[in-house]
Amino acid sequence: MAFYEHVVITRPDISPAQVETFVEELSGFLKEKGAKVGKTEYWGLRNLAYPIKKQRKGHYSLLNIDGPADAVHELERRLRISDDVMRYMTIRVEELSEEPSPVLSRKDRRRD
């Protein structure tokens, strides 16, 4: 099996609780397809680099996936259909990191 980092940007007009539920549904779907979801991170409502569908913000979420390519392809197909998803990106990596992502670690440093 391969390792993937998957980032999803969802619409800004849904609540963070709805985003968490959406990510849990994605994790459950991947588990049904034989993949393992490592860590999931919610990066919050962030500004976009450019407007997407007339929106300037979006909810960012990260999933670390250890699974077959077929499961990831089916996940991407589902995300293309979903109205809540503005953009997504899946990248194959050599290994998955259990440490917090640079986005979260930067947020923590800013709070201190």
C-alpha positions as CSV (number, residue, x, y, z in Angstrom):
1,M,0.0,0.0,0.0
2,A,1.0,3.6,-0.6
3,F,1.0,6.7,1.7
4,Y,-0.9,9.8,0.7
5,E,-1.5,13.2,2.2
6,H,-4.9,14.5,1.2
7,V,-6.0,18.2,1.7
8,V,-9.6,19.2,1.3
9,I,-11.0,22.8,1.1
10,T,-14.7,23.0,1.9
11,R,-17.1,25.9,1.6
12,P,-16.9,28.7,4.2
13,D,-20.6,28.8,4.9
14,I,-20.7,25.4,6.6
15,S,-19.8,25.2,10.3
16,P,-16.6,23.6,11.7
17,A,-18.7,20.8,13.2
18,Q,-20.1,20.0,9.8
19,V,-16.5,19.9,8.4
20,E,-15.5,17.5,11.2
21,T,-18.5,15.3,10.4
22,F,-17.6,15.4,6.7
23,V,-14.0,14.3,7.4
24,E,-15.2,11.5,9.6
25,E,-17.4,10.3,6.8
26,L,-14.5,10.3,4.4
27,S,-12.4,8.4,7.0
28,G,-15.2,5.8,7.4
29,F,-15.5,5.4,3.6
30,L,-11.7,4.9,3.3
31,K,-11.8,2.2,6.0
32,E,-14.5,0.4,4.1
33,K,-12.2,0.4,1.0
34,G,-9.3,-1.1,3.0
35,A,-7.3,2.0,3.7
36,K,-6.1,3.3,7.1
37,V,-6.5,6.9,8.0
38,G,-3.7,8.1,10.3
39,K,-4.0,11.5,11.6
40,T,-6.6,14.1,10.6
41,E,-6.1,17.8,11.2
42,Y,-8.5,20.7,10.9
43,W,-6.6,23.8,9.9
44,G,-9.5,26.2,10.3
45,L,-11.2,28.8,8.1
46,R,-8.4,30.3,6.1
47,N,-8.0,32.9,3.3
48,L,-7.7,31.5,-0.2
49,A,-4.9,32.6,-2.5
50,Y,-7.5,33.4,-5.1
51,P,-11.3,33.4,-5.2
52,I,-12.9,30.0,-5.9
53,K,-16.6,30.1,-6.9
54,K,-16.7,33.7,-5.6
55,Q,-15.5,32.6,-2.2
56,R,-12.4,34.1,-0.5
57,K,-12.2,31.7,2.4
58,G,-12.4,28.0,3.0
59,H,-12.2,25.3,5.7
60,Y,-8.9,23.3,5.3
61,S,-8.6,19.7,6.5
62,L,-5.7,17.2,6.2
63,L,-5.9,13.4,6.1
64,N,-3.0,11.0,6.2
65,I,-4.0,7.9,4.2
66,D,-2.3,4.5,4.0
67,G,-4.2,2.5,1.4
68,P,-4.6,1.2,-2.1
69,A,-4.7,3.6,-5.1
70,D,-8.3,2.4,-5.9
71,A,-9.6,3.7,-2.6
72,V,-8.0,7.1,-3.2
73,H,-9.4,7.3,-6.8
74,E,-12.9,6.5,-5.5
75,L,-12.5,9.2,-2.8
76,E,-11.5,11.8,-5.4
77,R,-14.5,10.8,-7.5
78,R,-16.8,11.3,-4.5
79,L,-15.2,14.7,-3.8
80,R,-15.8,15.9,-7.4
81,I,-19.5,15.2,-6.9
82,S,-19.8,16.8,-3.5
83,D,-21.2,20.4,-3.4
84,D,-19.4,21.2,-0.1
85,V,-15.9,20.6,-1.6
86,M,-14.3,23.6,-3.4
87,R,-10.8,22.0,-4.0
88,Y,-8.8,18.9,-3.0
89,M,-5.3,17.7,-3.5
90,T,-3.8,14.2,-3.0
91,I,-0.1,13.8,-2.9
92,R,1.8,10.4,-2.7
93,V,4.5,10.5,-0.1
94,E,7.3,8.1,0.9
95,E,6.3,8.1,4.6
96,L,3.6,9.6,6.9
97,S,4.6,11.9,9.7
98,E,2.9,11.7,13.0
99,E,4.1,15.1,14.1
100,P,1.8,18.1,13.7
101,S,1.9,19.6,10.2
102,P,3.8,22.9,9.6
103,V,0.5,24.7,9.4
104,L,-0.6,23.7,12.9
105,S,2.9,24.1,14.4
106,R,3.0,27.7,13.1
107,K,-0.4,28.4,14.7
108,D,0.9,27.1,18.0
109,R,4.0,29.3,17.9
110,R,1.9,32.3,17.1
111,R,-0.3,31.7,20.2
112,D,2.8,31.5,22.5
